[in-house]
C-alpha cells in the first residue's frame, strides 16, 4: 500500500470518528430540562451540518470548492 493511501486511511478514520462523536454530542443538546431552544434553532443547526456535509462531498467530485465556515445561531 502506498504512503499516500496509508496517510489517507489514517486521517480519514480519525477525522470521521471525531466528526461522528461531535455529532452525537450535538444530539445531547435535546434535553429540554437542561437547555432552552426553539424549533428554528434546531432547523438551523441541522441545515448547517447538512450543508457542510454536502460541501465536503462535492469537494471529492469537484476541485476548488470552499468550506462554509464556522456555524453561528
N, C-alpha and C positions, 0 to 999 in steps of 0.2 A: 504494500500500500504506500502511496506517495506521501511525502511530508505534508503537502498542502491538504490532502484528503484527511490525514490524521488530525491536522490542526482544525479543519472544518468540523469534523465529528466532535472533537473535544469542546470547541467553543459553542457549537450548536446545542449539544446536550446540556452544557452548563447554563447557557442563556435561556433556552426553552424551559428548563426546570425552574429557573429563578422566576421567569415570567408566569409560569403556572402557579407557583407558590404565591406570588404577589396578587394574582387574580383571585385566588382563594381568600386572601386577606381582604380584598375588596368585598367579597361576599360576607365577611364577618360584620360589615357595616350595616347589615339588615336588621340588627337588634334595635327595635324602636324604644326599648327600655333604656338603652344607653345612648342613643343618637336621635336627633331630630332631623328629618329630611323630607323633601317633597317628591312626588312622582316625577316632577320635572327634573329635579336633581338626578334621580336615578336614570332617566332617559338620557340626560347629558353625559353622564359617566359612561354608560354603555355605548352611546353613539361615538364618543371619543375613543374608546377601546376598539370598537369595530373599525373605525376609520384608520387607526394606527395599524391594525392587523391587515387590512386591505392594502394600505400603503406598502407595508413590508412585503406582502405577496406580490404586488406589482413590480417591486424592485428586482425580484428574481426574474421577471419576464422582460422588464424594460430597464435600461440603464439610465441613470441620471435623475430618478425620482427622489424628491426631497422628503424627509420626515416631517411630520406635522408640528412637533414641538411639545412643550410642556402643557399638561392639562390644568385648567383652572375652572372652577364653577362660576 
